[in-house]
Amino acid sequence: MPTIRTGGQILVDALQTHGTDIVFGVPGESYLAVLDALHDAPIRFIVNRQEGGAAFMAEAFGKLTGRPGICFVTRGPGATNASIGVHTAFQDSTPMILFIGQVGNDFVEREAFQEIDYRRMFGVMAKWVAQIDRADRIPEYVARAFQVATSGRPGPVVLALPEDMLASTARIADALRYQPVQAAPSPAQIGQLRELLTHAKRPVVLLGGGGWNVTACEDIRRFAEDNHLPVACAFRFQDLLDNRHPNYIGDVGIGINPKLAARIKSSDLVIAIGPRLGEMTTGGYTLIEAPVPKQQLIHIHSDAEEVGRVYQANMMINSGMPQVAAALANMAPVDASAWQHTVAEARAELQAWQAEPPVFKDASAKLNLWQVVQSLQAALPADTVVTNGAGNFATWAHRFWRYGGFRTQLAPTSGAMGYGVPAAVAAKIIGQQEGKPRSVVNFAGDGDFLMTGQELATAVQYRAGVLFIVFNNGSYGTIRMHQEREYPSRVSGTELRNPDFAALARAYGAHGEIVEATADFAPALQRSLAHIEASGLPALIELRYDANLITPNATLETIRQTAQAAGKQ
């Protein structure tokens, strides 16, 4: 017969049942019973400095492992801070469960201290939101949370935990471990897909979305190789195919290679495996027109409600990624003679796109950011995890970094600033936890870093030896670029006065360096990597450069001049 346990203990035991070994959060008095139960549990509680950072770390865990990232926060302000991670998990299709301490049931609906109705707050940004009012139903609710987060299109679940419920006791057995459920393509559907491919002349494969694993990525690689198909990856899903592979032709997102964009527009068959085909991946719904594309379109997605939502594809398949990838890998190859030459052509276009930008051939540019990326790529292992938040600085990671395969990229398709720092710390901690430590480097803009930079303290506390590269141009660069394009020379609200980032890193207990010239970067990098190797502590290199170098393609000056020439004042 089950023993009598507190709600907090039942919850922690339920997490263990479902394989949880690490959780992220900021402690709060609203879930003291859970904290007490964690004291004697084998689950590791990573203490964060702000709930947004904790939620980002849980989201990064979900991306890296395919298992729900677990986050605990307190009610009210804790929940609102954590909402950014929930939104990111939703848009990125990442399994995650956010547990929120809640006011006691005896105080509910009185606008008690920090009270919020989480069903209404999170209803549009989570797959399921619920409140557990009875301790004896905790195993049921938690099992459902894991099930929902991982089945179909993965995503976030939010569970509110009334304080009195957690402190109450119940005699209840634990549930069974969750079993994710995914749809699979039928043999007839694979046959129809093969028939469409057989008659194509200019096919392109587009990979993206959540729910992938190593095996699925390997199966898709086999499918592409067997059928000589060019493969592009959707916005911030560039790690679904090793970028060094000859069939990889680039990323489809912000700042797309114009030749790749033209290739997709002129293709006669797009096989989209996994992506939602949202705004960023379709260039504002222009690469593939809505609702009826000019190209033939095969759209494969894990959510039956997503296929047909925007695009009326020629063929729509509801399937999990491992299931469809396995079926495609086993499909009899087709005659690819009509298009196999396009793979090498598209690959050559990618390599030209990744060459040194003309802007750095001007000797007046003291710091060559392209060379910085080349030096990093040469010094770090192929399986290095690269993280970033949002901003123009991310172009240097998207366009010029060659991702080494599955889960070497952690970046928010939601466009959330501040994601990269906590994601990098989480990636390092997770690698250590699982006995598979990997190099982790974070690309962060100056504004981006300061949104969650306090998690550098978490990195030091848990000896997470991340290399942070801070791109400091003294501005919110993306918004400044748009300002110059729409309102040239009228700078408003985008200038930043920043701290000494290297000194800030040292204040936290990390290693810090400042680089202002190209020749100084490689030595600073070697010193930073040596520090990480010797101490296990993080290192930060601050890159100080002119904000005029806003993108690899154009300077702020040329953007301003173009806008003025077009009559914008």
C-alpha positions in Angstrom: 0.0 0.0 0.0 1.4 3.5 -0.8 2.6 5.6 2.1 1.1 8.9 3.0 3.1 11.7 1.4 2.9 15.5 1.1 1.9 16.9 -2.2 5.4 18.2 -2.6 6.9 14.8 -2.1 4.3 13.2 -4.5 5.3 15.7 -7.1 9.0 15.1 -6.8 8.5 11.3 -6.9 6.4 11.8 -10.0 9.2 13.7 -11.7 11.6 10.8 -10.9 9.1 8.3 -12.3 9.3 10.2 -15.6 13.0 10.2 -15.7 13.7 13.8 -14.5 17.3 14.2 -13.1 17.7 18.0 -13.3 15.4 21.0 -12.9 15.9 24.7 -13.2 14.3 27.5 -11.2 14.3 30.3 -8.7 13.1 29.4 -5.2 9.8 30.8 -3.9 7.8 30.5 -0.7 4.8 29.3 -2.7 6.4 25.9 -3.3 8.4 25.3 -0.2 7.1 21.7 0.1 8.6 20.9 -3.3 12.0 22.4 -2.3 11.9 20.3 0.9 11.2 17.1 -1.1 14.0 18.0 -3.5 16.4 18.1 -0.6 16.6 14.3 -0.3 15.9 13.5 -4.0 18.5 12.6 -6.6 17.1 15.3 -8.8 19.6 18.2 -9.2 18.1 21.7 -8.7 19.9 24.4 -10.7 19.3 27.7 -9.0 19.0 30.6 -11.4 19.2 34.4 -10.9 16.0 35.3 -12.7 13.0 33.2 -13.8 13.4 34.2 -17.5 16.9 32.6 -17.4 15.5 29.5 -15.7 12.8 29.1 -18.3 15.3 29.5 -21.1 17.5 26.9 -19.6 14.6 24.4 -19.3 13.7 25.1 -23.0 17.3 24.5 -24.0 17.2 21.2 -22.1 14.1 20.2 -24.1 15.9 21.1 -27.3 19.0 19.2 -26.5 17.5 16.0 -25.1 14.0 15.7 -26.5 12.7 15.2 -23.0 10.7 17.9 -21.2 12.8 20.6 -19.6 11.5 21.2 -16.1 11.3 24.7 -14.5 10.0 25.8 -11.1 9.0 29.4 -10.3 7.0 31.2 -7.8 3.6 32.8 -8.4 3.0 36.2 -9.9 6.3 37.9 -10.8 8.0 34.6 -11.1 5.5 33.3 -13.5 5.5 36.5 -15.6 9.3 36.5 -15.8 9.2 32.8 -16.9 6.6 33.4 -19.6 9.3 34.3 -22.2 10.6 30.7 -22.0 7.1 29.3 -22.4 6.5 31.4 -25.5 9.9 30.3 -26.9 9.1 26.7 -26.3 5.8 27.0 -28.0 7.1 28.7 -31.2 10.1 26.4 -31.2 8.1 23.2 -30.6 10.2 22.3 -27.6 8.9 19.9 -24.8 8.9 21.8 -21.5 6.9 21.8 -18.2 6.6 25.0 -16.1 5.5 24.4 -12.5 4.2 27.6 -10.8 3.6 28.0 -7.1 0.1 29.4 -6.6 -1.9 31.0 -3.8 -3.7 28.6 -1.5 -7.2 27.4 -2.5 -8.6 29.3 0.5 -7.4 32.6 -1.0 -8.3 32.0 -4.6 -10.3 34.6 -6.6 -9.6 37.4 -4.1 -6.7 38.9 -6.0 -4.5 37.6 -3.2 -0.9 38.5 -3.0 0.7 37.7 -6.4 -2.4 35.8 -7.6 -2.9 35.2 -11.3 -5.2 32.9 -13.2 -2.6 30.9 -15.2 -5.2 29.3 -17.4 -6.0 32.7 -18.9 -2.4 34.0 -18.8 -0.8 31.0 -20.6 -3.7 29.7 -22.5 -2.5 30.9 -25.9 1.1 30.1 -25.5 1.1 26.5 -24.1 -0.3 23.2 -25.2 -2.1 22.6 -21.9 -2.5 24.7 -18.7 -4.0 23.3 -15.5 -4.1 23.7 -11.8 -3.7 20.7 -9.4 -6.1 21.3 -6.6 -5.8 17.9 -4.9 -2.6 16.1 -3.9 -4.0 12.7 -4.8 -4.3 13.7 -8.4 -0.7 14.9 -8.8 0.5 11.6 -10.5 -2.3 11.9 -13.0 -1.7 15.5 -13.9 2.1 15.1 -14.1 1.8 12.1 -16.3 -0.5 13.9 -18.6 1.9 16.9 -18.7 4.8 14.8 -19.9 2.5 13.1 -22.4 1.2 16.3 -23.9 4.6 18.0 -23.9 6.2 15.2 -26.0 3.3 13.9 -28.2 2.4 15.2 -31.6 4.0 18.7 -32.0 6.2 19.0 -28.9 5.6 22.1 -26.7 5.2 23.6 -23.3 2.8 22.7 -20.5 2.0 24.8 -17.4 0.9 23.4 -14.1 -0.1 25.7 -11.2 0.5 24.3 -7.7 -1.6 25.8 -4.9 0.5 26.2 -1.7 -2.0 24.4 0.6 -2.3 21.5 -1.9 1.5 20.9 -1.8 1.5 20.9 2.0 -1.5 18.5 2.3 -1.0 14.8 2.4 -2.5 11.9 0.4 -2.1 8.1 0.0 -1.7 7.6 -3.7 0.3 5.3 -6.0 2.7 6.7 -8.6 1.7 6.6 -12.2 3.5 4.8 -15.0 6.2 6.5 -17.1 5.0 8.5 -20.0 5.1 7.2 -23.6 5.2 9.8 -26.3 2.8 9.2 -29.2 3.5 10.2 -32.8 1.7 9.6 -36.1 3.5 7.8 -38.9 3.1 8.0 -42.7 1.3 5.1 -44.4 3.0 3.1 -47.2 0.6 4.7 -49.6 1.7 8.2 -48.6 5.3 7.3 -49.1 4.4 5.8 -52.5 2.6 9.0 -53.4 5.6 11.1 -52.3 7.9 9.0 -54.4 5.7 9.5 -57.4 5.8 13.3 -57.0 9.6 13.2 -56.6 10.0 11.0 -59.7 8.3 13.6 -61.9 10.2 16.6 -60.4 13.0 18.5 -62.2 14.2 20.9 -59.5 13.3 19.5 -56.0 14.5 21.0 -52.8 14.2 19.5 -49.3 13.6 21.9 -46.3 14.1 20.6 -42.8 13.0 22.2 -39.6 10.7 22.0 -36.5 10.8 20.0 -33.3 10.8 16.3 -32.5 14.0 15.3 -34.2 16.6 12.9 -32.8 20.0 11.6 -33.9 18.5 8.6 -35.7 16.0 10.7 -37.6 18.7 13.1 -38.8 20.8 10.1 -40.0 17.8 8.7 -41.8 17.1 12.0 -43.6 20.8 12.2 -44.6 20.4 8.8 -46.2 17.3 9.8 -48.0 19.0 13.0 -49.3 22.1 11.0 -50.4 20.2 8.2 -52.1 18.1 10.6 -54.1 20.8 13.3 -54.7 18.7 16.0 -53.1 19.7 19.5 -52.1 18.8 20.1 -48.4 18.2 23.5 -46.8 17.4 24.0 -43.1 14.8 26.3 -41.7 15.4 29.4 -39.6 17.5 28.3 -36.5 17.3 24.6 -37.3 20.6 24.6 -39.2 21.9 21.6 -37.2 19.5 19.0 -38.6 22.2 18.2 -41.3 25.9 18.5 -40.8 26.7 21.8 -42.6 29.9 20.2 -44.0 27.8 17.6 -45.9 27.9 18.1 -49.7 24.0 18.0 -49.8 23.6 20.9 -47.4 22.9 24.2 -49.3 22.2 26.7 -46.6 19.7 28.1 -44.1 16.3 29.5 -45.0 15.5 32.4 -42.7 16.5 36.0 -42.0 19.3 37.2 -44.3 18.9 34.3 -46.7 21.4 33.8 -49.5 19.6 35.5 -52.4 20.6 32.7 -54.7 19.1 30.1 -52.3 15.9 32.2 -52.2 15.8 32.2 -56.0 16.4 28.4 -56.1 13.5 27.8 -53.7 11.2 30.1 -55.7 12.1 28.4 -59.0 11.9 24.8 -57.6 9.1 22.6 -58.9 8.8 20.5 -55.7 9.5 21.6 -52.1 9.5 18.7 -49.6 9.1 20.5 -46.2 9.9 18.0 -43.4 9.1 19.4 -40.0 8.9 23.2 -40.3 5.7 25.0 -39.8 6.5 27.2 -42.8 6.1 30.4 -40.8 7.0 34.0 -41.5 10.8 33.7 -40.9 11.2 30.5 -42.9 9.2 31.7 -45.9 10.5 35.2 -46.2 7.2 36.7 -45.1 5.3 34.1 -47.1 7.1 35.1 -50.4 9.4 32.2 -51.0 6.4 29.9 -50.9 3.2 31.9 -51.6 0.0 31.4 -49.5 -2.4 29.8 -49.7 -1.6 28.0 -53.0 2.1 27.8 -53.7 3.5 28.1 -57.2 5.7 25.1 -56.5 4.4 21.7 -55.8 4.6 21.3 -52.0 4.8 18.3 -49.8 4.3 19.4 -46.2 5.1 16.9 -43.4 4.5 18.0 -39.8 3.8 16.4 -36.4 0.7 18.4 -35.8 -2.4 17.5 -37.9 -3.8 21.0 -37.4 -0.7 22.6 -38.8 -0.7 21.0 -42.2 -3.2 23.0 -44.3 -3.3 25.8 -41.8 -1.5 28.3 -44.2 -0.6 26.3 -47.3 -2.8 24.1 -49.4 0.0 21.7 -50.2 -0.2 19.0 -53.0 0.4 16.5 -50.3 0.1 16.8 -46.5 1.4 14.2 -44.1 0.9 14.1 -40.4 3.9 12.3 -38.9 6.6 12.5 -36.2 10.0 13.2 -37.5 11.6 9.8 -36.6 8.7 8.0 -38.2 8.8 9.8 -41.5 12.6 9.9 -41.6 12.7 6.1 -41.2 10.2 5.6 -44.0 12.0 7.9 -46.4 15.3 6.2 -45.6 13.8 2.9 -46.6 12.1 4.3 -49.7 13.5 2.9 -53.0 15.6 5.7 -54.6 14.3 7.4 -57.7 16.1 8.4 -60.9 17.8 11.7 -60.0 19.5 12.4 -63.3 17.3 15.4 -63.9 18.4 17.3 -60.8 21.5 15.8 -59.2 23.7 18.4 -60.8 21.8 21.1 -58.8 23.3 19.8 -55.5 26.9 20.8 -56.4 25.6 24.1 -57.9 23.7 25.1 -54.8 26.6 24.0 -52.6 29.0 26.2 -54.6 26.6 29.1 -54.1 26.6 28.5 -50.3 30.4 28.5 -50.2 30.6 31.7 -52.1 28.0 33.2 -49.7 30.2 32.2 -46.8 33.3 33.8 -48.2 34.8 36.9 -46.6 32.3 39.9 -47.1 33.6 42.8 -49.1 33.0 45.2 -46.2 36.1 43.7 -44.4 38.4 44.1 -47.4 38.4 47.7 -46.4 41.5 48.2 -44.2 39.7 50.8 -42.1 37.7 48.0 -40.4 39.9 47.3 -37.3 38.1 44.1 -36.3 37.2 41.6 -38.9 34.2 39.7 -37.6 34.4 37.2 -40.4 37.9 36.3 -39.3 36.7 36.0 -35.7 34.2 33.3 -36.7 36.9 31.5 -38.8 39.3 31.5 -35.8 36.6 30.1 -33.5 35.7 27.4 -36.0 39.3 26.4 -36.3 39.9 26.3 -32.6 36.7 24.5 -31.4 35.6 20.9 -32.0 33.0 20.1 -34.7 30.4 19.1 -32.1 30.6 22.5 -30.3 27.2 23.8 -29.2 26.6 27.3 -30.4 23.9 29.4 -28.8 22.6 32.9 -29.5 19.7 35.2 -28.8 18.3 37.7 -31.2 20.0 40.6 -33.0 22.0 41.5 -36.1 25.1 39.9 -34.4 23.5 36.5 -34.9 24.1 36.8 -38.6 27.7 35.9 -37.9 26.6 32.6 -36.5 23.8 31.9 -39.0 25.7 32.7 -42.1 29.3 31.8 -41.4 29.3 29.1 -38.7 29.3 25.5 -40.0 27.1 23.5 -37.6 28.5 20.0 -37.0 25.2 18.1 -36.8 22.3 17.4 -34.5 21.9 19.7 -31.6 25.0 21.9 -32.1 22.7 24.9 -32.4 20.5 26.4 -29.7 18.7 29.5 -30.9 15.1 30.9 -30.5 12.9 30.8 -33.6 10.7 33.1 -31.4 13.2 35.8 -31.8 13.7 36.2 -28.1 16.6 38.4 -26.9 18.5 37.0 -23.9 18.1 33.4 -24.9 21.7 32.6 -25.7 23.4 33.1 -22.3 21.2 30.8 -20.2 20.9 28.3 -23.1 24.7 28.1 -23.2 25.0 27.6 -19.4 22.3 24.9 -19.6 24.1 23.1 -22.5 27.3 22.9 -20.5 25.6 21.7 -17.3 23.6 19.1 -19.2 26.7 17.8 -20.9 28.4 17.4 -17.5 25.3 15.9 -16.0 25.1 13.2 -18.7 28.9 12.6 -18.8 29.2 13.9 -22.3 30.8 17.3 -21.9 31.1 19.4 -25.0 32.5 22.8 -25.9 29.8 25.5 -25.7 30.2 29.0 -27.2 27.6 31.8 -26.9 27.3 34.6 -29.5 25.6 37.5 -27.8 25.0 41.1 -28.7 25.6 43.8 -26.1 21.9 44.4 -25.6 21.2 40.7 -25.8 23.8 39.8 -23.2 22.5 42.3 -20.6 19.0 40.9 -20.7 20.2 37.6 -19.0 23.8 38.3 -18.3 23.3 37.6 -14.6 23.2 33.9 -15.4 27.0 34.2 -15.7 26.8 33.9 -11.9 25.0 30.5 -12.4 27.7 29.5 -14.8 30.4 30.2 -12.2 28.4 28.6 -9.4 28.1 25.3 -11.3 31.5 25.5 -13.0 29.9 25.7 -16.5 32.9 26.5 -18.7 31.1 28.4 -21.5 32.9 30.7 -23.9 30.9 33.9 -24.2 31.6 36.2 -27.2 29.9 39.6 -26.7 29.5 41.7 -29.9 29.6 45.2 -28.5 28.7 48.0 -31.0 26.9 50.2 -28.4 23.5 49.8 -29.9 20.3 47.8 -30.4 21.7 47.1 -33.9 18.7 45.5 -35.6 16.4 48.3 -34.6 19.0 50.9 -35.6 19.3 49.3 -39.0 15.5 49.4 -39.5 15.6 53.1 -38.3 18.1 54.0 -40.9 16.1 52.2 -43.6 12.8 53.9 -42.7 13.8 57.1 -41.0 17.4 57.9 -42.1 19.6 59.9 -39.7 16.9 60.0 -37.1 18.4 57.9 -34.3 16.0 57.4 -31.4 16.1 54.9 -28.5 18.7 52.6 -30.0 22.0 53.9 -28.5 23.5 52.0 -25.5 26.1 52.9 -22.9 27.6 49.6 -21.9 29.7 48.4 -19.0 33.1 46.9 -19.4 31.9 43.4 -20.2 35.3 41.9 -19.5 35.5 43.5 -16.1 31.9 42.4 -15.4 32.9 38.8 -16.2 35.9 39.0 -13.8 33.6 40.4 -11.1 31.4 37.2 -11.5 34.5 35.0 -11.2 35.0 34.3 -14.9 37.9 35.2 -17.2 37.4 38.4 -19.2 39.2 39.9 -22.3 38.6 42.9 -24.6 39.4 42.7 -28.3 39.4 45.7 -30.6 41.7 44.5 -33.5 41.7 41.4 -35.6 45.2 40.4 -34.7 44.3 40.3 -31.0 41.5 37.9 -31.2 43.3 34.6 -31.7 45.7 35.1 -28.7 42.7 36.1 -26.5 40.8 33.1 -27.7 43.7 30.8 -26.8 44.0 32.3 -23.3 40.3 32.0 -22.8 40.1 28.4 -23.9 43.1 27.6 -21.7 41.4 29.2 -18.7 38.3 27.1 -19.3 40.3 23.9 -19.6 42.3 24.6 -16.5 39.6 25.9 -14.2 36.3 24.7 -15.5 35.1 28.3 -15.2 33.6 30.4 -18.0 35.5 33.0 -20.1 34.2 36.1 -21.9 35.7 37.9 -24.9 34.2 41.4 -25.6 34.5 42.4 -29.2 34.4 46.2 -29.5 33.7 47.4 -33.0 32.0 50.2 -35.1 28.2 50.0 -35.2 28.5 51.1 -38.9 29.5 47.5 -39.6 25.9 46.4 -39.0 25.6 43.4 -41.4 28.0 41.5 -43.7 26.2 43.0 -46.7 25.8 46.7 -45.9 26.9 49.4 -43.5 24.6 51.8 -41.7 26.0 54.5 -43.9 25.0 52.7 -47.2 21.6 51.8 -45.7 21.0 55.5 -44.8 22.2 56.7 -48.2 19.9 54.2 -50.0 16.9 55.4 -47.9 17.7 59.0 -48.6 18.0 58.4 -52.3 14.6 56.8 -52.2 13.1 60.0 -50.8 12.8 58.9 -47.1 13.7 61.7 -44.7 
